[in-house]
Amino acid sequence: MSTREYPKVWSNFERNVEDGRMLKFEIEDIPESMWSTAVEFMLGNYIREDVWWKAAGTALDLEAVQEYRVLLTSIIRQKMSVACFLAEGDGSGRTLVAVNMCLPQEKGRFVEHRPPKSKPGLLSLRMFTEAMKVTAIYDKYNVNTYLMGAGLSVAPEYRGLGIAVELLKARINLSKDLGFRATGGIFTSAKAQRAAEKAGMECLYHISYKKFGKNCHIVFDSDAEDLKIYAIRTE
């Protein structure tokens, strides 16, 4: 992979909110000083709301939460994840409002991780193993490795502002900078799937949650009918 500036600012944008204020946001590689904060951010609303982790029951099991903390920490240390910050006042202070965890995924090679022992951890592993059987991204773009999304979450008070779309756009540019020819991953909810489409990604594979759940022996409760894999060529 190519050498690059780190941390790098990928974009700046503004949004008007209902009370008339103009909020300024910045999307950047997650700096080392924010790694722990970003991990705990993902352990907040994300594991309670995301279809995948809800089905596994991760948030209700302290051992599973710690396993996921260890996994996220290993991912963020690879310096391939991005975050959105709200600039406050004169811009000297920043609030973390969204995170997109990312890591390289290689064809035929399972993501390196510490094997889980908790029941939710084992359920999550079962789902991931089933999903990773799909080779659509490798086949579509003729690649052996791509930058895979490993979770995207926006703080509740900043939703509806298109932040997820901006994060995905930044991830596309990050993928180019790192030398990947594609980026993509599993998009579990209807909102996430719409964000992927708005960011220019294409749906390469979909399967009904009913069928996917049957394959995994897990029952899903989702606002989306299908689990989908989206990706985009970035070379």
N, C-alpha and C positions, 0 to 999 in steps of 0.2 A: 504494500500500500504506500501511497505517496506521503511525504512529509507535509505538514501543514501547520498553520498558525493555530495555537490553542491556548486559552479559549478564544473562539472567534465569534463576533457578532454577525448574525446572518440576516437580520432584518429589523426594521423599526416601523411601527404602524400606530395609528390613532383610531379610537372608537368613541363615538358619542353615546352616552348612556341616558337613561330616562330622566334623571334629575338635571339634565342640561350640561353636565360636566364633559370635558374632553379628556379621555384617559390615554396616556402614552405607554406603549408596550415595546419591549425589546426581546428578540429571540436570540439566544446565545448557546454555545456549548456550555454544559454545566461545569463550572469551575470546581476545582478540588475543594475549595472552602465551603461549597454548597452540596457536596456529595451526600453527606448524612441527612441534611435537610430534605433533599430531593427523594431519598429513599423513604423517609418517614412520611413525606407527602403522598407517595404511592401506597403506603400502608394505611392511609386514612380512608377517604371516600372510595378510592378505586376498588379495593378488595371487597367492599360492602356492596358496590353497585355493579361492577362488571359481571356480565353473564357467566363468564368462565369461573371466576372465583366464588361467585354466589352459589353456583351449582356444586362446587367442591366444599363449600362451607368453611373457607379459609379464615374469614374474620372471626369466627366463633371458636377457633382453636388456637390457643397461645403457642403451642409447639409449631403449628403450621405457619403462623405469622412470623415466628423467628426463622423458620426455614426459608420463607419467602424473603425476609430481610437479608439473609445471607446471600441468596441468589441475586437479588437486586444490587447488592453491594458489589458482587463480582462482575455484574454487567456494567455498572456505572464506572468502575475502575478502568474499563476499556476505552474510555474517553470518546464514545460514539453516541452519546445521548444529548438531547437538547431540551431547553427549558424556556418558558416565557416569563418575563419579569415585568411588573408594573413599576414604572418610574414614578417616584413620589416627590412632591414639592419641586425643588430645583433640580431633581434628577439624581441627587447624591444618594438617596435611599432607594432600595428596591424590595419589592415583595414578590415572592415566588407564586405564580398563579397557574402554571401548567407544566407538565413534564411529559416527554416522550422518550422512553427507554429504548435503546437500540443496541444490536450486536450483530456480528457477522454470522451467517448461517451457511454452512457448506453442505453440498449434496452428499448424501450417504454418511454423514458424520453427525452424530447426535450432539446437541449443545452440552458442553462440559458443565457439570453441576454436582453438588453433593447429593447423593441419593436421599430422598425424603423418607421419613419414618412415620409421620403422622398420616391419619386416614385422608384428610383433605389434600395433603401433599401427594399421596399416592394416586388419588383421583385425578388431580391436575396433571400428573405425569402420564396417566393413562390417556387423557384427552389430548395432550400434546403429542404423544407418540402416534395416536391415530391421525391427527392433523398433519403430521410431518410425513405421512405416507404419500401425500399429494405432491407431485413434482411439477405442477403447472408453471411456477415461476422459472425454474431451470429450463423447462422445455420451451416456453414462449420466447425467452430472451437468449437461449443458448448460453447459459452461464453455469458455472459450478459453485459460485458463491454470490450472495447478495446481502445487503444490509437489511436485517429483519427488525421490524418493530416488536418490542417486548412489553408493550403497555403504554397507553396514553391516557392522561387524566387532566381535567380542567377543574379548578376550584369552583364549587357551586355558584358563588356570587359573581363569577366572571363568565358564565356560560351564555350562549346565545350571541356572542360577539365575533364568532368566526375564528377563535384562537386555535382550535384544533386544526383547521385548514391551514393557517399560517405555520403551525408547527410542522405539518406534513410537507409543506412547500420547502421549509428550511431543511428538512430531512433529505429531500431530493437533492438539494445543493450540497449538503454534507456528504451524501453518497458519492456524488461526482468528485468532491474534493479528496475523498478517501480512496478513490480509484475503483469503486464498485460500479458495475455496469447496470445494476438494477437495485431497487429497494421495494419492499412490500411486506406482507404479512397477513395475519388473521385478523379480521375485523368482526367483532362479535355482536355489536348492537346496531340498531337502525341509524342512530346519530353518527356513530363512527363510520358506518358505510357511506352515509351521505357526505361526510367530511372527506373521505377518500376520493369520492367522485368529484367533489368540488376542487380538490387539489390536483386533479388531472390523472388520477390512477384509474386503471381499468380492472374490472372484475374478471379474474381468470378461472375461478372455480367457486361453486356454491353447492351446499348440501343442506337439506332441511334439518333443523335441530332435532326433529323427531327421528330421522334416520341416523344422524350423527350420534344422538344419545343412545339409540339402540346399539350402535356399534361399540360404544364405550360403556354401556350398561349404566347410564346416568340420565336423569331427567332434568331438562333445561327449562327455565322460565325466562323467556326473552320477548322483547317487543319486536324483534325481527323474526321473520319466518325461517330465514336461512342463515347459516354461518357462511361467511364469504372470505375469499382470499383476493386481495387487491395488490397490484404492483404497477411499477412504471419503469421503463428503460431510462437510465440516467447517463449513459455515455454520450 
